[in-house]
Amino acid sequence: MVQELTVDLRRAPHERWVLTPAQVEQARELLRQYKTDLGLSPDMGELLISLARKHIRDEYWAELESLAVTLALPLSDVALGNFYYDATKVVLGRALGCTAFAIDGAEGVLHARNLDWWTENFALGRLTTVCHFVGGGAGRFTTVGWPGFVGAFSGIAPGRFAVTLNAVLSSEPAQAATPVELLLRTVLEEARSFEEARAVLSESPIPCDCLLLLTGVGPGEIAVIERTPSRFGIRDAPSGYVCVTNGYQRLDAGLGGGPSHLLGSWCQRFERVHALMRERCPESAEDCFGYLSDAAVRMNMTVQQMVFRAATGEYWVRIPAPPEGG
């Protein structure tokens, strides 16, 4: 069973994250792994945080400060752990996997995704936490994350929209901007509609490349927002569904030889999901999980599987069994 916690946004930022003793140890474990994986010198870590600080809201920074106290860790460690996605892509040029798709349905758009992200001892899978944010200006929302992770990679705002992030690479240089994890959190917290979320996610500067699958509550409210730090392209769903893995379809990545060289498997996963959709479109969350678990779609490093339906506010989260020896 996936653990849960509640974050009350009506409370002062320093009082929002209340972790159990077990969750404190889980957060510390994850942050240790992130720090080791990044391999940054203390000076480089401090430089990255100083560059990011001016682009981070004071209330989010206060949440990070409170977590640093709770976890008895340096603030720089907590911040870098929270912005791991941006840091790996900006500093190391590394990226993660992920497969997602969305389809119009009788009860609303179904939005499904695998999060593919390798960690020691399957930490990101077994420590998954569903975080319920209440008291936000536009309404409640839920993210699928981990203890001490203040941003969002995957989230649903009932009655408004759902959004997930996939990794991608382009040749465009990184820039100083709001970390993408926090931009997604801000949109979940403040955007009141699919259209508003699409505009913010398309037009806001970001530090690095990403692909965002955004789904709303009405028929046809499906969009893949392809992003570089300064550009965007949008794919909709003319056939009633859309798929996204780790390659650009609308934008030129500038890498040569094709839309993206992120992962050797991105094209195969993309084509497999398309083939499954052409054969039979999923009609339920269970159907979606079947496609996510297809042998040609699920990766050895898949740590989370989820399905959202923003129209009803329903969500389903499963943690796949870790690979042997993982």
C-alpha positions in Angstrom: 0.0 0.0 0.0 1.4 3.4 -1.0 1.9 5.8 2.0 0.2 9.2 2.1 0.7 12.6 3.8 -1.2 15.9 3.8 0.3 19.3 3.2 -2.0 22.2 4.4 -1.2 25.3 2.4 -3.1 27.4 4.8 -0.4 26.9 7.4 2.8 29.0 7.5 5.4 27.5 5.1 7.6 26.4 7.9 4.8 24.3 9.4 3.4 22.6 6.2 5.6 19.5 6.0 4.9 17.2 9.0 6.8 13.9 8.5 6.6 10.8 10.6 9.9 9.4 12.0 9.8 6.8 9.3 9.3 9.4 6.6 12.2 11.4 8.0 14.5 8.4 7.5 13.1 7.8 4.0 13.8 11.4 3.0 17.3 11.2 4.3 17.9 8.0 2.4 16.7 9.6 -0.9 18.7 12.7 -0.4 21.9 10.7 0.3 21.4 8.9 -3.0 20.8 12.1 -4.9 23.9 13.7 -3.5 26.0 10.7 -4.3 24.6 10.4 -7.8 25.1 14.1 -8.7 28.7 14.0 -7.4 28.9 17.7 -7.2 31.6 19.5 -5.3 30.4 21.6 -2.3 31.3 24.8 -4.2 29.4 23.7 -7.4 26.4 22.7 -5.3 26.3 26.1 -3.5 26.7 27.9 -6.9 23.7 26.1 -8.4 21.6 26.8 -5.3 22.5 30.5 -5.4 21.6 30.8 -9.0 18.3 29.0 -8.5 17.3 30.9 -5.3 16.2 34.1 -7.0 13.8 32.1 -9.1 12.2 30.3 -6.2 9.2 31.7 -4.3 9.9 32.6 -0.7 7.2 30.3 0.6 8.7 27.3 -1.3 12.2 28.2 0.0 10.8 28.4 3.5 9.4 24.9 3.1 12.9 23.7 2.1 14.4 25.4 5.1 11.9 23.7 7.4 12.7 20.3 5.9 16.4 20.9 6.3 15.8 21.4 10.0 13.5 18.4 10.3 16.0 16.2 8.5 19.0 17.7 10.2 20.7 18.1 6.8 22.3 21.1 5.1 19.8 23.3 3.2 21.9 22.9 0.0 21.5 19.1 0.2 17.7 19.4 0.6 17.5 21.9 -2.2 19.6 19.9 -4.7 17.7 16.8 -3.9 14.4 18.6 -4.7 15.8 19.9 -8.0 17.6 16.7 -9.0 15.9 16.6 -12.4 17.1 20.1 -13.3 20.6 19.5 -11.9 21.2 16.2 -13.7 20.2 17.8 -17.0 21.9 21.1 -16.5 25.2 19.8 -15.1 25.5 16.2 -16.3 23.4 16.2 -19.5 21.7 13.1 -18.1 18.0 12.3 -18.4 15.5 9.8 -17.2 12.9 7.7 -19.0 9.1 7.6 -18.8 6.1 6.6 -21.0 2.7 8.3 -20.8 -0.5 8.4 -22.8 -3.9 9.9 -22.6 -7.3 9.1 -24.2 -10.7 10.5 -24.3 -13.2 8.4 -22.4 -16.9 8.3 -21.5 -16.3 9.5 -18.0 -13.4 11.8 -18.8 -9.9 11.7 -20.1 -7.8 8.9 -18.9 -4.1 10.0 -18.3 -1.6 7.2 -17.7 2.1 7.2 -17.0 5.2 5.1 -16.0 7.9 6.9 -14.1 11.2 5.4 -15.1 14.0 6.5 -12.8 16.8 4.3 -11.6 17.9 4.4 -7.9 19.8 2.1 -5.6 17.6 -0.5 -3.8 14.5 0.6 -5.7 14.2 3.6 -3.3 12.0 5.7 -5.5 9.5 2.9 -5.9 9.3 1.6 -2.3 9.3 5.1 -0.8 6.6 6.5 -3.0 4.3 8.9 -1.2 0.9 10.3 -2.3 0.9 13.9 -1.1 -2.5 15.6 -0.7 -2.2 19.4 -0.9 -5.2 21.2 0.7 -6.0 24.9 1.1 -4.6 26.0 -2.2 -6.1 29.0 -4.0 -7.5 27.1 -6.9 -8.5 24.0 -4.9 -7.0 20.8 -3.6 -4.5 18.7 -5.6 -2.5 15.5 -5.2 1.0 14.6 -6.3 2.7 11.2 -6.6 6.1 11.9 -5.0 8.2 11.1 -2.0 8.7 12.4 1.6 10.3 15.8 1.5 9.8 16.5 -2.2 8.0 19.8 -2.4 7.6 20.0 -6.1 5.7 17.7 -8.6 6.5 15.4 -11.5 3.0 13.9 -11.5 -0.2 15.5 -10.2 -3.9 15.7 -10.4 -6.1 18.7 -9.6 -9.7 17.3 -9.4 -12.1 19.0 -11.6 -9.3 21.0 -13.3 -6.5 19.0 -14.9 -3.7 16.4 -14.5 -0.1 16.8 -15.5 3.0 14.6 -15.8 6.6 15.2 -16.9 8.8 13.1 -19.2 12.5 13.7 -19.8 14.0 14.8 -23.1 17.1 16.5 -24.4 17.8 19.3 -26.8 20.9 21.2 -27.8 19.5 24.5 -26.3 21.6 25.7 -23.4 20.2 25.7 -19.9 19.1 28.9 -18.3 18.4 30.2 -14.8 14.7 29.9 -14.2 12.2 28.4 -11.8 12.9 24.7 -11.4 10.4 22.7 -13.5 9.3 20.7 -10.5 8.2 23.9 -8.8 6.6 25.3 -11.9 4.4 22.2 -12.0 3.5 22.6 -8.3 2.6 26.3 -8.9 0.3 25.4 -11.8 -1.4 22.7 -9.7 -1.8 25.1 -6.9 -3.0 28.1 -8.9 -4.3 27.3 -12.4 -8.1 27.0 -12.5 -8.5 25.3 -15.9 -6.8 23.2 -18.5 -6.4 26.3 -20.7 -4.7 28.3 -18.0 -2.4 25.5 -17.1 -1.4 25.0 -20.8 -0.6 28.7 -21.2 1.6 28.9 -18.1 3.4 25.6 -18.8 4.0 26.6 -22.5 5.2 30.2 -22.0 7.1 30.2 -18.7 10.9 30.1 -18.9 12.4 26.9 -17.5 15.9 25.7 -16.8 15.9 22.6 -19.0 14.1 20.5 -21.5 11.0 18.4 -20.7 7.8 17.0 -22.2 4.6 17.7 -20.3 1.4 15.7 -20.8 -1.6 17.8 -19.7 -5.1 16.6 -19.6 -8.3 18.3 -18.6 -11.9 17.5 -17.8 -13.7 18.0 -21.1 -13.5 16.1 -24.4 -10.4 16.9 -26.4 -8.6 18.5 -23.5 -5.4 16.6 -24.1 -2.0 18.2 -25.0 1.7 17.3 -25.0 3.6 20.4 -24.4 7.2 20.0 -25.7 9.6 22.3 -24.0 13.1 23.6 -24.2 14.3 26.4 -21.8 12.8 29.0 -24.1 10.6 27.3 -26.8 7.5 25.2 -26.9 5.4 23.2 -29.3 2.1 21.5 -28.6 0.7 18.2 -29.9 -3.0 17.6 -29.5 -5.0 14.4 -29.9 -6.7 14.4 -33.3 -7.5 10.7 -33.1 -8.7 11.0 -29.5 -5.5 9.9 -27.9 -1.8 10.9 -27.6 1.4 9.2 -26.6 4.6 10.6 -25.2 8.0 9.0 -24.3 11.3 10.8 -24.6 11.5 12.3 -28.1 10.4 15.6 -29.6 7.7 15.5 -32.3 7.0 19.2 -32.8 10.3 20.8 -31.9 13.7 20.4 -33.5 16.0 19.1 -30.8 19.1 20.2 -32.7 20.9 17.0 -31.9 21.1 15.7 -35.4 20.1 12.3 -36.8 16.5 12.4 -35.5 14.2 14.1 -33.0 16.1 12.9 -29.9 18.9 10.6 -28.8 17.8 10.5 -25.2 17.3 6.8 -24.7 17.8 4.0 -27.1 14.3 2.7 -26.3 12.2 5.8 -26.6 11.1 5.2 -30.2 10.3 1.5 -29.5 8.1 2.4 -26.5 6.4 5.2 -28.4 5.6 2.9 -31.3 4.4 0.1 -29.0 1.9 2.3 -27.2 0.6 3.6 -30.5 0.2 0.0 -31.7 -1.7 -0.9 -28.6 -4.0 2.1 -29.0 -4.7 1.3 -32.7 -5.6 -2.2 -31.8 -7.9 -1.2 -28.9 -8.2 2.0 -26.9 -8.2 1.5 -23.1 -11.6 2.1 -21.5 -10.7 1.8 -17.8 -7.8 2.4 -15.4 -7.2 -1.4 -15.4 -6.8 -1.3 -19.2 -4.3 1.5 -18.9 -2.2 -0.4 -16.3 -2.2 -3.3 -18.8 -0.6 -1.1 -21.4 1.8 0.4 -19.0 2.9 -3.1 -18.0 3.4 -4.3 -21.5 6.8 -6.0 -21.9 7.8 -3.5 -24.6 6.6 -0.4 -22.6 7.6 -1.0 -19.0 11.3 -0.6 -18.3 13.5 -2.3 -15.7 13.8 1.0 -13.9 10.0 1.7 -13.8 9.3 2.8 -10.2 5.8 4.2 -10.4 2.7 3.5 -12.5 -0.4 5.7 -12.3 -3.6 6.7 -13.9 -5.5 10.0 -13.4 -9.0 11.1 -14.4 -9.2 14.8 -13.7 -12.9 15.0 -14.5 -13.8 12.8 -11.6 -10.7 13.4 -9.4 -9.9 9.7 -9.4 -6.4 8.4 -9.4 -4.8 5.0 -9.1 -1.1 4.4 -8.2 0.8 1.1 -8.3 4.4 0.3 -7.5 5.7 -2.5 -9.8 7.9 -5.2 -8.4 11.5 -4.2 -8.4 13.8 -6.0 -11.0 15.7 -9.0 -9.7 18.8 -7.7 -7.9 17.3 -4.1 -8.0 
